[in-house]
């Protein structure tokens, strides 16, 4: 043990770690004052693709302390794209699980898989949270849950051939 090193002496008073310097404020595009700083705040929401996503409380978003304007963009918040995509995927997984459970009151999973042309066991995997469904599939299941007899309409639609493609109408020529 070295006698000249005060950090190795257990009786020496320990200093608290230095607080990180407050980031320099930039100009707010809304009010024009230099009060825009990265701020963490709970209960912030934003729309991403089809859903409204709640942002994590620890996400630093440049916010004006004077007018409360938030500058939420991919340029101003480097982690925003990854955060929004992760929240969106989690929401798809959750909604799919709920819709599959509710549709189970009307149809078996196997029948749904057969009628929607899904691989066997796919809905079981989604219900367990193992996999990320497409937004189109989640939307379709939500519509079917709202009106379950529409599955019969889908079966009829795919069972019958479509009529011949209509011929395009000719436009009238201006005289």
SVG drawing of the C-alpha trace seen along z (x, -y; Angstrom):
<svg xmlns="http://www.w3.org/2000/svg" viewBox="-72 -35 76 61">
<polyline fill="none" stroke="black" stroke-width="0.4" points="0.0,0.0 1.4,-3.3 1.6,-6.1 1.5,-8.9 -1.8,-7.9 -4.7,-9.4 -7.3,-7.4 -6.0,-4.2 -6.4,-5.4 -9.8,-4.1 -9.9,-6.9 -9.5,-9.7 -12.8,-11.5 -14.3,-10.5 -15.4,-13.2 -18.7,-12.8 -18.5,-12.2 -18.6,-15.4 -22.0,-16.3 -22.2,-16.3 -22.1,-19.8 -25.5,-21.1 -25.7,-21.1 -25.5,-24.5 -28.9,-25.8 -29.7,-26.4 -32.2,-28.7 -35.8,-27.6 -37.5,-27.7 -40.8,-28.6 -40.1,-31.5 -36.6,-32.4 -35.0,-32.4 -31.9,-30.3 -33.6,-28.0 -33.8,-24.7 -32.1,-21.8 -32.3,-18.0 -35.0,-17.1 -36.3,-13.8 -40.0,-13.7 -42.6,-11.0 -45.9,-10.6 -44.8,-11.9 -46.5,-10.4 -46.1,-10.6 -47.6,-8.9 -45.4,-6.4 -46.8,-4.5 -50.2,-3.3 -50.1,-3.7 -49.6,-6.3 -46.5,-5.4 -45.6,-6.4 -41.9,-7.5 -39.7,-6.2 -39.3,-8.7 -35.5,-8.7 -35.5,-9.7 -33.8,-13.1 -35.8,-15.4 -34.8,-19.0 -37.4,-21.1 -37.7,-24.8 -37.9,-25.7 -39.7,-28.9 -42.5,-27.9 -42.3,-24.1 -41.8,-23.5 -40.4,-20.0 -38.1,-19.4 -38.9,-15.8 -37.1,-14.8 -34.7,-12.1 -31.9,-14.7 -32.4,-16.2 -32.9,-12.8 -30.4,-10.2 -32.1,-7.3 -35.6,-8.2 -35.7,-5.8 -34.7,-2.7 -36.9,-3.7 -40.0,-4.2 -39.4,-1.0 -39.0,1.1 -42.2,-0.4 -44.1,0.1 -43.0,3.8 -44.0,4.4 -47.4,2.8 -48.0,5.1 -47.1,8.2 -49.4,7.1 -52.3,6.3 -52.0,9.5 -52.1,11.5 -55.2,9.7 -57.0,10.1 -56.1,13.8 -57.5,14.4 -60.7,12.5 -61.2,14.2 -60.8,17.6 -64.3,17.1 -65.7,17.5 -63.2,19.6 -60.4,22.1 -56.9,20.9 -56.4,23.6 -59.5,22.5 -58.3,18.9 -54.9,20.0 -56.5,22.1 -59.0,19.4 -56.4,16.6 -53.7,18.7 -51.3,18.7 -48.9,21.5 -50.0,24.0 -49.0,22.8 -48.4,19.2 -51.2,17.7 -50.1,19.8 -46.6,18.4 -48.0,14.8 -50.3,15.3 -47.3,16.4 -45.4,13.2 -42.9,15.2 -42.8,13.2 -43.8,9.9 -46.9,9.9 -47.5,7.5 -49.7,4.5 -52.0,5.7 -52.6,9.0 -53.3,7.3 -55.7,4.9 -57.5,7.8 -57.9,9.7 -59.3,6.5 -61.9,6.1 -62.8,9.8 -63.2,9.6 -65.5,6.6 -67.7,8.6 -66.8,12.3 -69.3,13.4 -67.0,11.6 -64.8,14.6 -67.5,16.5 -67.6,13.7 -63.8,14.2 -64.2,17.9 -66.9,17.3 -64.8,14.7 -61.9,17.0 -64.1,20.0 -65.6,18.3 -63.8,17.2 -63.7,13.5 -65.6,12.4 -63.6,11.5 -61.6,8.3 -63.7,5.4 -62.6,3.7 -61.5,0.1 -63.9,-2.5 -62.8,-4.7 -62.5,-8.4 -64.6,-10.8 -62.5,-12.9 -62.8,-16.7 -64.2,-18.2"/>
</svg>
